[in-house]
Structures are given as structure tokens and as C-alpha cells.
Amino acid sequence: MKTEAGSVPLIAVGGGAFLIPEKLAGVSEVIHVEHGDCANAVGAAIAQVSGECDQIFKDMTRAEAIAAAQGIAQDRAVAAGAGRATLATIESEDMPLAYLPGNSVRVRVRVVGDVAAG
């Protein structure tokens, strides 16, 4: 998106870069970067792996429910390819559910980690 008038170049990268023509209205120059079609693959290769748990826990303290949800999220991240030693919790929320019996609480936890070596 252009934020001001004037000549602006466009750098075309990613899997769909081949669809961008050499001349484009409002663009001073279209630059097709060599090997730019690999940009998506590079981003996917360096991305972190995540695991999530969104579950209702019953007959547990708040701390126990959060710990259980973190364990489930961590196990899911490891199963998806993350290294257990690199895991970090990036989101955690809990909400007591008064309309359910047994001291029920909904816990949602998301963890991420680097791709496991090996």
C-alpha cells in the first residue's frame, strides 16, 4: 500500500511473485528477486512449532488446572516437532465456570518452541 505520492518500487518475492507483471500502474519499478520464490519456504523453515490446550478442568485447584493444561500443550508441541527444552508459554488464560459443578475452570494455554534437531 502506498502511503504517499511518488515513485515506489515493488519487490516481488514468494510463491506468487511470478504472477506480478513487469509493469504495474502506480509502481516505478517491479523487481523480481533471484530465488525470491523460496521466501515462503525459508519462513516456514525457521518458524517455531506450537501446541495448544483449550479444555475445561473439574475438581482441581486453579494452579493444578493451569499446570495440567501447560503439560498437554507442551506434549502437543513436542508431538508436532518442537524441542522440549526450547518450549515457552506465550499465552495463558483461565476462566472459572460458575454454571458447571465441581469447581470447573476453562484453561487455554499456548506454547511454542524451536524445531527439534535430529
N, CA, C and O atoms as CSV, one atom per row, in Angstrom:
chain,resi,resn,atom,element,x,y,z
A,1,MET,N,N,0.837,-1.167,0.000
A,1,MET,CA,C,0.000,0.000,0.000
A,1,MET,C,C,0.884,1.232,0.000
A,1,MET,O,O,1.800,1.348,0.814
A,2,LYS,N,N,0.612,2.145,-0.905
A,2,LYS,CA,C,1.354,3.399,-0.962
A,2,LYS,C,C,0.783,4.363,0.069
A,2,LYS,O,O,-0.431,4.555,0.148
A,3,THR,N,N,1.660,4.961,0.850
A,3,THR,CA,C,1.211,5.915,1.864
A,3,THR,C,C,1.393,7.360,1.424
A,3,THR,O,O,0.906,8.277,2.084
A,4,GLU,N,N,2.090,7.567,0.316
A,4,GLU,CA,C,2.276,8.921,-0.211
A,4,GLU,C,C,2.520,8.855,-1.711
A,4,GLU,O,O,2.885,7.812,-2.252
A,5,ALA,N,N,2.313,9.991,-2.372
A,5,ALA,CA,C,2.521,10.053,-3.819
A,5,ALA,C,C,4.016,9.968,-4.122
A,5,ALA,O,O,4.844,10.324,-3.283
A,6,GLY,N,N,4.347,9.511,-5.283
A,6,GLY,CA,C,5.736,9.417,-5.687
A,6,GLY,C,C,6.032,8.035,-6.239
A,6,GLY,O,O,5.192,7.136,-6.209
A,7,SER,N,N,7.265,7.886,-6.750
A,7,SER,CA,C,7.622,6.602,-7.339
A,7,SER,C,C,8.050,5.636,-6.238
A,7,SER,O,O,8.869,5.949,-5.374
A,8,VAL,N,N,7.469,4.477,-6.313
A,8,VAL,CA,C,7.746,3.443,-5.318
A,8,VAL,C,C,8.025,2.140,-6.046
A,8,VAL,O,O,7.221,1.708,-6.872
A,9,PRO,N,N,9.161,1.504,-5.747
A,9,PRO,CA,C,9.428,0.200,-6.372
A,9,PRO,C,C,8.653,-0.905,-5.649
A,9,PRO,O,O,8.262,-0.749,-4.493
A,10,LEU,N,N,8.441,-2.007,-6.340
A,10,LEU,CA,C,7.790,-3.175,-5.761
A,10,LEU,C,C,8.762,-4.333,-5.846
A,10,LEU,O,O,9.257,-4.659,-6.925
A,11,ILE,N,N,9.035,-4.952,-4.713
A,11,ILE,CA,C,9.910,-6.122,-4.688
A,11,ILE,C,C,9.016,-7.340,-4.593
A,11,ILE,O,O,8.292,-7.515,-3.613
A,12,ALA,N,N,9.069,-8.190,-5.623
A,12,ALA,CA,C,8.201,-9.357,-5.713
A,12,ALA,C,C,8.929,-10.592,-5.210
A,12,ALA,O,O,9.903,-11.041,-5.815
A,13,VAL,N,N,8.446,-11.146,-4.083
A,13,VAL,CA,C,9.003,-12.385,-3.541
A,13,VAL,C,C,7.859,-13.294,-3.141
A,13,VAL,O,O,6.721,-12.847,-3.005
A,14,GLY,N,N,8.155,-14.552,-2.955
A,14,GLY,CA,C,7.137,-15.511,-2.530
A,14,GLY,C,C,6.663,-16.352,-3.688
A,14,GLY,O,O,7.012,-16.106,-4.843
A,15,GLY,N,N,5.866,-17.343,-3.365
A,15,GLY,CA,C,5.396,-18.306,-4.356
A,15,GLY,C,C,4.580,-17.704,-5.478
A,15,GLY,O,O,4.575,-18.240,-6.586
A,16,GLY,N,N,3.887,-16.599,-5.222
A,16,GLY,CA,C,3.051,-15.976,-6.245
A,16,GLY,C,C,3.722,-14.833,-6.980
A,16,GLY,O,O,3.063,-14.140,-7.756
A,17,ALA,N,N,5.022,-14.611,-6.762
A,17,ALA,CA,C,5.731,-13.491,-7.382
A,17,ALA,C,C,5.710,-13.550,-8.903
A,17,ALA,O,O,5.741,-12.510,-9.562
A,18,PHE,N,N,5.659,-14.746,-9.464
A,18,PHE,CA,C,5.660,-14.877,-10.928
A,18,PHE,C,C,4.386,-14.305,-11.552
A,18,PHE,O,O,4.347,-14.047,-12.755
A,19,LEU,N,N,3.357,-14.108,-10.747
A,19,LEU,CA,C,2.104,-13.555,-11.261
A,19,LEU,C,C,2.156,-12.034,-11.449
A,19,LEU,O,O,1.303,-11.470,-12.134
A,20,ILE,N,N,3.133,-11.377,-10.858
A,20,ILE,CA,C,3.231,-9.917,-10.936
A,20,ILE,C,C,3.926,-9.538,-12.247
A,20,ILE,O,O,5.042,-9.985,-12.511
A,21,PRO,N,N,3.263,-8.711,-13.068
A,21,PRO,CA,C,3.855,-8.334,-14.362
A,21,PRO,C,C,5.046,-7.389,-14.188
A,21,PRO,O,O,5.259,-6.830,-13.112
A,22,GLU,N,N,5.817,-7.221,-15.264
A,22,GLU,CA,C,6.998,-6.352,-15.232
A,22,GLU,C,C,6.617,-4.876,-15.108
A,22,GLU,O,O,7.392,-4.090,-14.563
A,23,LYS,N,N,5.455,-4.489,-15.597
A,23,LYS,CA,C,4.951,-3.105,-15.499
A,23,LYS,C,C,3.652,-3.134,-14.716
A,23,LYS,O,O,2.782,-3.965,-14.978
A,24,LEU,N,N,3.517,-2.229,-13.758
A,24,LEU,CA,C,2.339,-2.188,-12.906
A,24,LEU,C,C,1.999,-0.733,-12.629
A,24,LEU,O,O,2.873,0.041,-12.239
A,25,ALA,N,N,0.754,-0.352,-12.821
A,25,ALA,CA,C,0.330,1.032,-12.625
A,25,ALA,C,C,0.598,1.474,-11.186
A,25,ALA,O,O,0.281,0.752,-10.241
A,26,GLY,N,N,1.184,2.668,-11.025
A,26,GLY,CA,C,1.455,3.224,-9.710
A,26,GLY,C,C,2.759,2.757,-9.089
A,26,GLY,O,O,3.101,3.157,-7.976
A,27,VAL,N,N,3.489,1.909,-9.807
A,27,VAL,CA,C,4.751,1.378,-9.294
A,27,VAL,C,C,5.855,1.785,-10.256
A,27,VAL,O,O,5.736,1.583,-11.464
A,28,SER,N,N,6.938,2.364,-9.718
A,28,SER,CA,C,8.017,2.841,-10.579
A,28,SER,C,C,8.815,1.703,-11.196
A,28,SER,O,O,9.284,1.820,-12.328
A,29,GLU,N,N,8.974,0.620,-10.477
A,29,GLU,CA,C,9.780,-0.495,-10.956
A,29,GLU,C,C,9.336,-1.768,-10.236
A,29,GLU,O,O,9.075,-1.748,-9.033
A,30,VAL,N,N,9.254,-2.864,-10.970
A,30,VAL,CA,C,8.964,-4.163,-10.366
A,30,VAL,C,C,10.263,-4.950,-10.347
A,30,VAL,O,O,10.877,-5.183,-11.388
A,31,ILE,N,N,10.669,-5.354,-9.164
A,31,ILE,CA,C,11.928,-6.084,-9.007
A,31,ILE,C,C,11.607,-7.525,-8.635
A,31,ILE,O,O,11.052,-7.803,-7.572
A,32,HIS,N,N,11.973,-8.440,-9.541
A,32,HIS,CA,C,11.826,-9.882,-9.276
A,32,HIS,C,C,13.177,-10.378,-8.752
A,32,HIS,O,O,14.145,-10.482,-9.504
A,33,VAL,N,N,13.225,-10.678,-7.471
A,33,VAL,CA,C,14.466,-11.097,-6.825
A,33,VAL,C,C,14.801,-12.530,-7.220
A,33,VAL,O,O,13.930,-13.399,-7.249
A,34,GLU,N,N,16.083,-12.764,-7.526
A,34,GLU,CA,C,16.513,-14.119,-7.855
A,34,GLU,C,C,16.253,-15.028,-6.655
A,34,GLU,O,O,16.599,-14.683,-5.525
A,35,HIS,N,N,15.664,-16.149,-6.892
A,35,HIS,CA,C,15.292,-17.130,-5.862
A,35,HIS,C,C,14.257,-16.565,-4.879
A,35,HIS,O,O,14.105,-17.086,-3.774
A,36,GLY,N,N,13.556,-15.516,-5.275
A,36,GLY,CA,C,12.517,-14.929,-4.431
A,36,GLY,C,C,11.344,-15.855,-4.199
A,36,GLY,O,O,10.590,-15.681,-3.241
A,37,ASP,N,N,11.184,-16.842,-5.074
A,37,ASP,CA,C,10.090,-17.805,-4.904
A,37,ASP,C,C,10.327,-18.733,-3.718
A,37,ASP,O,O,9.430,-19.482,-3.331
A,38,CYS,N,N,11.514,-18.693,-3.143
A,38,CYS,CA,C,11.824,-19.531,-1.976
A,38,CYS,C,C,11.520,-18.830,-0.660
A,38,CYS,O,O,11.692,-19.427,0.403
A,39,ALA,N,N,11.072,-17.579,-0.703
A,39,ALA,CA,C,10.851,-16.810,0.524
A,39,ALA,C,C,9.857,-17.496,1.453
A,39,ALA,O,O,10.064,-17.505,2.666
A,40,ASN,N,N,8.796,-18.063,0.923
A,40,ASN,CA,C,7.817,-18.751,1.774
A,40,ASN,C,C,8.446,-19.962,2.446
A,40,ASN,O,O,8.193,-20.220,3.622
A,41,ALA,N,N,9.257,-20.702,1.714
A,41,ALA,CA,C,9.885,-21.902,2.264
A,41,ALA,C,C,10.858,-21.545,3.384
A,41,ALA,O,O,10.951,-22.269,4.375
A,42,VAL,N,N,11.578,-20.443,3.236
A,42,VAL,CA,C,12.511,-20.016,4.275
A,42,VAL,C,C,11.745,-19.645,5.533
A,42,VAL,O,O,12.145,-20.019,6.636
A,43,GLY,N,N,10.650,-18.913,5.379
A,43,GLY,CA,C,9.836,-18.535,6.531
A,43,GLY,C,C,9.271,-19.748,7.245
A,43,GLY,O,O,9.240,-19.789,8.475
A,44,ALA,N,N,8.832,-20.715,6.499
A,44,ALA,CA,C,8.288,-21.932,7.106
A,44,ALA,C,C,9.381,-22.726,7.803
A,44,ALA,O,O,9.128,-23.354,8.832
A,45,ALA,N,N,10.577,-22.706,7.263
A,45,ALA,CA,C,11.672,-23.486,7.834
A,45,ALA,C,C,12.167,-22.915,9.158
A,45,ALA,O,O,12.637,-23.668,10.011
A,46,ILE,N,N,12.073,-21.603,9.347
A,46,ILE,CA,C,12.583,-21.003,10.582
A,46,ILE,C,C,11.483,-20.723,11.597
A,46,ILE,O,O,11.759,-20.212,12.683
A,47,ALA,N,N,10.254,-21.049,11.259
A,47,ALA,CA,C,9.135,-20.799,12.175
A,47,ALA,C,C,9.203,-21.736,13.370
A,47,ALA,O,O,9.777,-22.822,13.302
A,48,GLN,N,N,8.600,-21.286,14.470
A,48,GLN,CA,C,8.543,-22.127,15.658
A,48,GLN,C,C,7.330,-23.055,15.577
A,48,GLN,O,O,6.390,-22.812,14.821
A,49,VAL,N,N,7.375,-24.106,16.365
A,49,VAL,CA,C,6.301,-25.093,16.433
A,49,VAL,C,C,5.483,-24.797,17.679
A,49,VAL,O,O,6.039,-24.487,18.732
A,50,SER,N,N,4.147,-24.893,17.562
A,50,SER,CA,C,3.313,-24.578,18.715
A,50,SER,C,C,2.438,-25.755,19.117
A,50,SER,O,O,2.217,-26.693,18.352
A,51,GLY,N,N,1.957,-25.666,20.328
A,51,GLY,CA,C,0.997,-26.625,20.854
A,51,GLY,C,C,-0.001,-25.870,21.699
A,51,GLY,O,O,0.359,-24.900,22.366
A,52,GLU,N,N,-1.253,-26.300,21.683
A,52,GLU,CA,C,-2.295,-25.560,22.390
A,52,GLU,C,C,-3.208,-26.518,23.142
A,52,GLU,O,O,-3.427,-27.654,22.722
A,53,CYS,N,N,-3.732,-26.038,24.253
A,53,CYS,CA,C,-4.732,-26.769,25.022
A,53,CYS,C,C,-5.835,-25.793,25.380
A,53,CYS,O,O,-5.563,-24.726,25.931
A,54,ASP,N,N,-7.068,-26.140,25.078
A,54,ASP,CA,C,-8.247,-25.359,25.457
A,54,ASP,C,C,-9.240,-26.366,26.016
A,54,ASP,O,O,-9.928,-27.061,25.270
A,55,GLN,N,N,-9.302,-26.434,27.340
A,55,GLN,CA,C,-10.033,-27.528,27.963
A,55,GLN,C,C,-10.675,-27.068,29.269
A,55,GLN,O,O,-10.211,-26.123,29.906
A,56,ILE,N,N,-11.740,-27.747,29.652
A,56,ILE,CA,C,-12.403,-27.497,30.930
A,56,ILE,C,C,-11.916,-28.553,31.922
A,56,ILE,O,O,-11.983,-29.753,31.655
A,57,PHE,N,N,-11.429,-28.086,33.065
A,57,PHE,CA,C,-10.952,-28.972,34.120
A,57,PHE,C,C,-11.916,-28.881,35.293
A,57,PHE,O,O,-12.434,-27.809,35.607
A,58,LYS,N,N,-12.152,-30.028,35.940
A,58,LYS,CA,C,-13.124,-30.118,37.020
A,58,LYS,C,C,-12.464,-30.728,38.254
A,58,LYS,O,O,-11.587,-31.584,38.141
A,59,ASP,N,N,-12.890,-30.283,39.421
A,59,ASP,CA,C,-12.393,-30.804,40.703
A,59,ASP,C,C,-10.880,-30.647,40.845
A,59,ASP,O,O,-10.200,-31.546,41.339
A,60,MET,N,N,-10.361,-29.505,40.413
A,60,MET,CA,C,-8.938,-29.186,40.556
A,60,MET,C,C,-8.819,-27.756,41.036
A,60,MET,O,O,-9.725,-26.949,40.828
A,61,THR,N,N,-7.708,-27.437,41.678
A,61,THR,CA,C,-7.447,-26.044,42.010
A,61,THR,C,C,-7.072,-25.318,40.718
A,61,THR,O,O,-6.766,-25.947,39.705
A,62,ARG,N,N,-7.099,-24.011,40.769
A,62,ARG,CA,C,-6.747,-23.212,39.594
A,62,ARG,C,C,-5.315,-23.535,39.148
A,62,ARG,O,O,-5.065,-23.744,37.961
A,63,ALA,N,N,-4.391,-23.575,40.093
A,63,ALA,CA,C,-2.986,-23.853,39.778
A,63,ALA,C,C,-2.814,-25.240,39.158
A,63,ALA,O,O,-2.041,-25.401,38.214
A,64,GLU,N,N,-3.527,-26.239,39.678
A,64,GLU,CA,C,-3.443,-27.590,39.123
A,64,GLU,C,C,-3.985,-27.635,37.696
A,64,GLU,O,O,-3.421,-28.306,36.833
A,65,ALA,N,N,-5.085,-26.915,37.452
A,65,ALA,CA,C,-5.679,-26.892,36.110
A,65,ALA,C,C,-4.749,-26.233,35.109
A,65,ALA,O,O,-4.593,-26.717,33.988
A,66,ILE,N,N,-4.129,-25.128,35.510
A,66,ILE,CA,C,-3.193,-24.440,34.613
A,66,ILE,C,C,-1.986,-25.328,34.331
A,66,ILE,O,O,-1.534,-25.410,33.189
A,67,ALA,N,N,-1.465,-25.986,35.346
A,67,ALA,CA,C,-0.320,-26.883,35.161
A,67,ALA,C,C,-0.682,-28.047,34.240
A,67,ALA,O,O,0.122,-28.442,33.395
A,68,ALA,N,N,-1.877,-28.592,34.397
A,68,ALA,CA,C,-2.311,-29.699,33.536
A,68,ALA,C,C,-2.430,-29.231,32.085
A,68,ALA,O,O,-2.016,-29.940,31.167
A,69,ALA,N,N,-2.993,-28.046,31.878
A,69,ALA,CA,C,-3.138,-27.509,30.518
A,69,ALA,C,C,-1.779,-27.236,29.896
A,69,ALA,O,O,-1.581,-27.496,28.709
A,70,GLN,N,N,-0.834,-26.713,30.683
A,70,GLN,CA,C,0.512,-26.474,30.156
A,70,GLN,C,C,1.168,-27.791,29.748
A,70,GLN,O,O,1.834,-27.859,28.714
A,71,GLY,N,N,0.986,-28.820,30.541
A,71,GLY,CA,C,1.553,-30.124,30.191
A,71,GLY,C,C,0.987,-30.670,28.894
A,71,GLY,O,O,1.719,-31.205,28.062
A,72,ILE,N,N,-0.323,-30.534,28.726
A,72,ILE,CA,C,-0.962,-31.009,27.490
A,72,ILE,C,C,-0.457,-30.215,26.289
A,72,ILE,O,O,-0.136,-30.796,25.252
A,73,ALA,N,N,-0.386,-28.885,26.423
A,73,ALA,CA,C,0.085,-28.034,25.325
A,73,ALA,C,C,1.538,-28.355,24.978
A,73,ALA,O,O,1.900,-28.396,23.802
A,74,GLN,N,N,2.365,-28.580,25.988
A,74,GLN,CA,C,3.768,-28.920,25.743
A,74,GLN,C,C,3.885,-30.268,25.025
A,74,GLN,O,O,4.672,-30.408,24.088
A,75,ASP,N,N,3.111,-31.247,25.460
A,75,ASP,CA,C,3.135,-32.557,24.798
A,75,ASP,C,C,2.706,-32.446,23.339
A,75,ASP,O,O,3.267,-33.114,22.471
A,76,ARG,N,N,1.717,-31.608,23.072
A,76,ARG,CA,C,1.253,-31.430,21.687
A,76,ARG,C,C,2.306,-30.731,20.834
A,76,ARG,O,O,2.471,-31.066,19.661
A,77,ALA,N,N,3.021,-29.764,21.409
A,77,ALA,CA,C,4.078,-29.081,20.665
A,77,ALA,C,C,5.213,-30.043,20.342
A,77,ALA,O,O,5.739,-30.037,19.229
A,78,VAL,N,N,5.589,-30.867,21.310
A,78,VAL,CA,C,6.658,-31.851,21.087
A,78,VAL,C,C,6.224,-32.864,20.026
A,78,VAL,O,O,7.020,-33.246,19.168
A,79,ALA,N,N,4.969,-33.295,20.084
A,79,ALA,CA,C,4.453,-34.230,19.076
A,79,ALA,C,C,4.458,-33.605,17.685
A,79,ALA,O,O,4.575,-34.314,16.687
A,80,ALA,N,N,4.330,-32.276,17.614
A,80,ALA,CA,C,4.339,-31.580,16.332
A,80,ALA,C,C,5.752,-31.281,15.839
A,80,ALA,O,O,5.931,-30.809,14.716
A,81,GLY,N,N,6.773,-31.557,16.687
A,81,GLY,CA,C,8.146,-31.397,16.227
A,81,GLY,C,C,8.991,-30.397,16.991
A,81,GLY,O,O,10.113,-30.116,16.569
A,82,ALA,N,N,8.508,-29.848,18.094
A,82,ALA,CA,C,9.287,-28.885,18.877
A,82,ALA,C,C,10.232,-29.606,19.830
A,82,ALA,O,O,9.945,-30.714,20.283
A,83,GLY,N,N,11.355,-28.971,20.128
A,83,GLY,CA,C,12.271,-29.495,21.135
A,83,GLY,C,C,11.769,-29.112,22.517
A,83,GLY,O,O,11.520,-27.935,22.778
A,84,ARG,N,N,11.618,-30.077,23.396
A,84,ARG,CA,C,11.041,-29.813,24.726
A,84,ARG,C,C,11.837,-28.758,25.497
A,84,ARG,O,O,11.243,-27.957,26.219
A,85,ALA,N,N,13.146,-28.740,25.362
A,85,ALA,CA,C,13.984,-27.797,26.110
A,85,ALA,C,C,13.784,-26.347,25.660
A,85,ALA,O,O,14.152,-25.424,26.387
A,86,THR,N,N,13.208,-26.134,24.477
A,86,THR,CA,C,13.053,-24.771,23.948
A,86,THR,C,C,11.649,-24.206,24.155
A,86,THR,O,O,11.381,-23.076,23.746
A,87,LEU,N,N,10.750,-24.966,24.781
A,87,LEU,CA,C,9.352,-24.538,24.903
A,87,LEU,C,C,9.192,-23.343,25.841
A,87,LEU,O,O,9.856,-23.241,26.872
A,88,ALA,N,N,8.297,-22.451,25.453
A,88,ALA,CA,C,7.950,-21.296,26.278
A,88,ALA,C,C,6.452,-21.041,26.138
A,88,ALA,O,O,5.896,-21.161,25.046
A,89,THR,N,N,5.813,-20.696,27.229
A,89,THR,CA,C,4.390,-20.374,27.212
A,89,THR,C,C,4.217,-18.949,26.717
A,89,THR,O,O,4.805,-18.021,27.271
A,90,ILE,N,N,3.408,-18.770,25.669
A,90,ILE,CA,C,3.192,-17.425,25.135
A,90,ILE,C,C,1.796,-16.890,25.431
A,90,ILE,O,O,1.573,-15.680,25.381
A,91,GLU,N,N,0.862,-17.772,25.737
A,91,GLU,CA,C,-0.499,-17.355,26.093
A,91,GLU,C,C,-1.029,-18.274,27.166
A,91,GLU,O,O,-0.819,-19.487,27.125
A,92,SER,N,N,-1.721,-17.685,28.135
A,92,SER,CA,C,-2.362,-18.477,29.173
A,92,SER,C,C,-3.546,-17.681,29.709
A,92,SER,O,O,-3.401,-16.532,30.127
A,93,GLU,N,N,-4.702,-18.299,29.691
A,93,GLU,CA,C,-5.880,-17.654,30.272
A,93,GLU,C,C,-6.749,-18.716,30.925
A,93,GLU,O,O,-6.822,-19.859,30.473
A,94,ASP,N,N,-7.400,-18.307,31.993
A,94,ASP,CA,C,-8.300,-19.224,32.675
A,94,ASP,C,C,-9.556,-18.471,33.086
A,94,ASP,O,O,-9.518,-17.275,33.376
A,95,MET,N,N,-10.672,-19.200,33.104
A,95,MET,CA,C,-11.952,-18.598,33.438
A,95,MET,C,C,-12.768,-19.584,34.272
A,95,MET,O,O,-13.089,-20.677,33.805
A,96,PRO,N,N,-13.099,-19.205,35.495
A,96,PRO,CA,C,-13.957,-20.071,36.299
A,96,PRO,C,C,-15.344,-20.174,35.668
A,96,PRO,O,O,-15.879,-19.186,35.167
A,97,LEU,N,N,-15.916,-21.361,35.696
A,97,LEU,CA,C,-17.235,-21.586,35.117
A,97,LEU,C,C,-18.218,-21.891,36.248
A,97,LEU,O,O,-18.361,-23.037,36.673
A,98,ALA,N,N,-18.878,-20.862,36.716
A,98,ALA,CA,C,-19.781,-20.993,37.867
A,98,ALA,C,C,-21.008,-21.829,37.531
A,98,ALA,O,O,-21.623,-22.398,38.433
A,99,TYR,N,N,-21.374,-21.915,36.273
A,99,TYR,CA,C,-22.571,-22.656,35.878
A,99,TYR,C,C,-22.338,-24.159,35.785
A,99,TYR,O,O,-23.283,-24.911,35.545
A,100,LEU,N,N,-21.093,-24.616,35.970
A,100,LEU,CA,C,-20.795,-26.045,35.984
A,100,LEU,C,C,-20.425,-26.477,37.401
A,100,LEU,O,O,-19.835,-25.698,38.150
A,101,PRO,N,N,-20.759,-27.688,37.770
A,101,PRO,CA,C,-20.428,-28.152,39.124
A,101,PRO,C,C,-18.959,-28.539,39.260
A,101,PRO,O,O,-18.251,-28.699,38.265
A,102,GLY,N,N,-18.517,-28.686,40.489
A,102,GLY,CA,C,-17.195,-29.245,40.754
A,102,GLY,C,C,-16.042,-28.296,40.561
A,102,GLY,O,O,-14.978,-28.716,40.107
A,103,ASN,N,N,-16.214,-27.021,40.890
A,103,ASN,CA,C,-15.106,-26.067,40.786
A,103,ASN,C,C,-14.471,-26.116,39.389
A,103,ASN,O,O,-13.255,-26.266,39.266
A,104,SER,N,N,-15.282,-25.990,38.351
A,104,SER,CA,C,-14.826,-26.105,36.968
A,104,SER,C,C,-14.151,-24.822,36.495
A,104,SER,O,O,-14.573,-23.720,36.844
A,105,VAL,N,N,-13.110,-24.979,35.705
A,105,VAL,CA,C,-12.386,-23.845,35.144
A,105,VAL,C,C,-11.965,-24.185,33.717
A,105,VAL,O,O,-11.481,-25.281,33.439
A,106,ARG,N,N,-12.161,-23.220,32.821
A,106,ARG,CA,C,-11.706,-23.384,31.434
A,106,ARG,C,C,-10.323,-22.756,31.346
A,106,ARG,O,O,-10.130,-21.602,31.728
A,107,VAL,N,N,-9.368,-23.522,30.841
A,107,VAL,CA,C,-7.993,-23.050,30.716
A,107,VAL,C,C,-7.561,-23.183,29.267
A,107,VAL,O,O,-7.778,-24.211,28.625
A,108,ARG,N,N,-6.944,-22.120,28.767
A,108,ARG,CA,C,-6.381,-22.139,27.413
A,108,ARG,C,C,-4.922,-21.734,27.515
A,108,ARG,O,O,-4.600,-20.665,28.034
A,109,VAL,N,N,-4.045,-22.588,27.022
A,109,VAL,CA,C,-2.600,-22.346,27.077
A,109,VAL,C,C,-2.009,-22.619,25.707
A,109,VAL,O,O,-2.376,-23.589,25.044
A,110,ARG,N,N,-1.086,-21.753,25.282
A,110,ARG,CA,C,-0.369,-21.969,24.023
A,110,ARG,C,C,1.119,-21.857,24.281
A,110,ARG,O,O,1.578,-20.896,24.899
A,111,VAL,N,N,1.866,-22.829,23.815
A,111,VAL,CA,C,3.321,-22.823,23.966
A,111,VAL,C,C,3.961,-22.923,22.585
A,111,VAL,O,O,3.363,-23.454,21.649
A,112,VAL,N,N,5.188,-22.404,22.472
A,112,VAL,CA,C,5.947,-22.507,21.220
A,112,VAL,C,C,7.364,-22.946,21.552
A,112,VAL,O,O,7.851,-22.748,22.666
A,113,GLY,N,N,8.010,-23.542,20.568
A,113,GLY,CA,C,9.397,-23.950,20.721
A,113,GLY,C,C,10.058,-24.095,19.371
A,113,GLY,O,O,9.390,-24.165,18.339
A,114,ASP,N,N,11.368,-24.140,19.386
A,114,ASP,CA,C,12.119,-24.319,18.153
A,114,ASP,C,C,11.973,-25.748,17.639
A,114,ASP,O,O,11.703,-26.677,18.400
A,115,VAL,N,N,12.157,-25.898,16.345
A,115,VAL,CA,C,12.085,-27.221,15.731
A,115,VAL,C,C,13.186,-28.091,16.333
A,115,VAL,O,O,14.337,-27.669,16.442
A,116,ALA,N,N,12.817,-29.307,16.720
A,116,ALA,CA,C,13.777,-30.232,17.345
A,116,ALA,C,C,14.843,-30.646,16.348
A,116,ALA,O,O,14.550,-30.925,15.185
A,117,ALA,N,N,16.065,-30.681,16.809
A,117,ALA,CA,C,17.176,-31.119,15.962
A,117,ALA,C,C,17.165,-32.639,15.859
A,117,ALA,O,O,16.860,-33.347,16.819
A,118,GLY,N,N,17.495,-33.103,14.704
A,118,GLY,CA,C,17.640,-34.542,14.591
A,118,GLY,C,C,16.625,-35.148,13.767
A,118,GLY,O,O,16.624,-36.366,13.583
